[in-house]
């Protein structure tokens, strides 16, 4: 008996567990090999850019790299001091600039500082002409000479900003992303005329919510119809729902512009039908209205499809049972059918909302300034200002917000209840 | 029919139904049920039985004819106002509600107060021994338990008529037999009129007061289970209910309750004329396997005997089954009770079989 067990455990001298482990490992390796191309693609095309975005949102090595002596000399100076930094700091600055100007990096740091406080580029440009000619040993003291070059060098705020944004890693971009600044060395709200992000985040959220709600309102009856008519007719109708998918997003957005603009189809018809006056055309584009209309239309299939797939699984006997128990049509729908369609609503809503929150093209084309989303601001910061740090911070906030939303949603609705197909 | 219209609690009066305007799914259906009856609609799929039930429930409308409930035509009454309890094939318990909420639903839509609802729910659950499950969800119950709840839900608002659409179809055999007993018991105790749809003939025979056998959109025979089995009125019913041997032939003599039939291979057999009236008519005689006699001594001396060859012997525990070759057909079945003194025949044995004329019915060809 014992020998039997032993021989079972030892296959050719190898314990069962180990041979099983080896067999499974081979299976896993094969599976991994199959997904390897996609995995590599995702790593390179998705995870790495995200990691890079996260890194850029806090990375601030440029100041210390280009002005190393200035930054270390500033250590002794307190941001709350009412005195200008000592001569040693100015001397260190001149020393750094004398290295940076020939290397053509001085303007880079100036541009970086310009994101936080205006004026740095002018200050450095002026310095570029003079500073390289100065002798570090004989031409001092440098405080007055620098202030002569540009009076801002004598301004306390300049030095406070420089000290506040000198660390290698900074939270400054995140502060900027939520309309705060620490140019004074302390965290405080930006002046109202520069505050834009909070308002844009809020606008993006409520407009996405509204679009999501409208898509649900329009999509629910369509999905219901799709799920409750004959298969053949349903397929035809489904093609109509899917048709926009096969049309370029740009084309759909542009056609909304054609429809909605001042000289557009809708206004022309209303004017020619004498419903509105020629000089009183509806302003339907380059504002929130246009964005809501166009995005609701564009995102509608993403609401209808999950709804449809859930509704298709609800057997018609439930409604029949409800009616046989004495419920009228509305009660049968509301108490029996609707609750069972909630997983579809959840799936559709989360899909549409998350897509809407990150939408760019449609608000860009039909939004105008008042219909702008946060993504348009991100794009602007990127290709106009080149402020990669702020782009990273805004993007990260958007990403985290969506993830938090997803988490809350999972806790409330349960992601297992969500059906996409 | 006017008499039946006046008497019946549930009446189908010349009802027809067509879905596509071309084919009649239900053809000229006439049926009258007294109060308290347990009636089963039995038939193969597509025979129109479920359509009839759906018309009664109000989910389908009759194309022609009238359906009356307690003397009142209900053709134009929507389903939720008919007050008919219904048990569905897959129970149709609302998955997002607890058992108690499921039962509460019909009471809530009727506007009953909370305490009254609770009393009725408890009573209904008690009836099916499911009180302790009140706060569970349907998905947490077994098939049999769901079935009981579905039954309780159909009864909780005290309907006078309950419809059941193959309610036991999804249960295993043992549970099904148990539930058959419980359902009939409940129906009779509460005095509810029940229309039960099934394609399982055992279920129909064991549960019903009367069975309506459907085929091709018509009721083929409407009779108590015993009549249906012992005295089928046509070949369809004879074939559909129970096991049956069929032999084709021509009527040779006919005299009152007795006739002889010349089978196609020339053999002469005894039968009782049911659907035949004259000599020379083609007929199909039908005989139950357990009524075939292989011991000529037990038959009338004048009885016609038939040569048979045993092809197969099948041991089935309580019965012995023999497949015989009779009159050129090799699907003739003879069945014996498993008794100590019973002869066991072996394949290849040549025997002579016969039957009492009243056990063999000459039906339509």
Contacts between the chains, C-beta under 8 A, distances in Angstrom:
chain1	res1	chain2	res2	distance
A	315	B	90	7.1
A	315	B	92	7.3
A	317	B	88	5.1
A	317	B	89	7.5
A	317	B	90	6.6
A	317	B	92	4.3
A	318	B	92	5.5
A	318	B	94	6.4
A	320	B	57	7.8
A	320	B	59	5.8
A	320	B	79	7.5
A	320	B	86	7.8
A	320	B	88	7.3
A	320	B	92	7.2
A	321	B	86	6.9
A	321	B	88	5.8
A	321	B	92	3.8
A	321	B	94	7.6
A	322	B	94	7.6
A	322	B	105	7.2
A	323	B	58	7.7
A	323	B	59	7.7
A	323	B	78	7.6
A	323	B	79	4.4
A	323	B	80	4.6
A	324	B	57	5.9
A	324	B	79	5.9
A	324	B	80	7.4
A	324	B	84	6.5
A	324	B	85	7.1
A	324	B	86	3.9
A	324	B	154	7.8
A	324	B	163	7.9
A	325	B	80	7.8
A	325	B	85	8.0
A	325	B	86	7.9
A	325	B	105	5.7
A	325	B	106	3.7
A	325	B	109	6.9
A	325	B	153	7.0
A	325	B	154	7.9
A	325	B	157	7.1
A	326	B	80	5.2
A	326	B	81	7.8
A	326	B	83	7.0
A	326	B	106	5.1
A	326	B	109	4.7
A	326	B	110	5.7
A	326	B	157	6.7
A	327	B	80	5.7
A	327	B	105	7.2
A	327	B	106	7.8
A	327	B	109	4.7
A	328	B	78	7.8
A	328	B	80	5.4
A	328	B	109	7.7
A	331	B	109	5.7
A	332	B	80	7.5
A	335	B	105	7.0
A	336	B	94	5.6
A	339	B	96	4.5
A	340	B	94	8.0
A	340	B	95	6.8
A	340	B	96	6.1
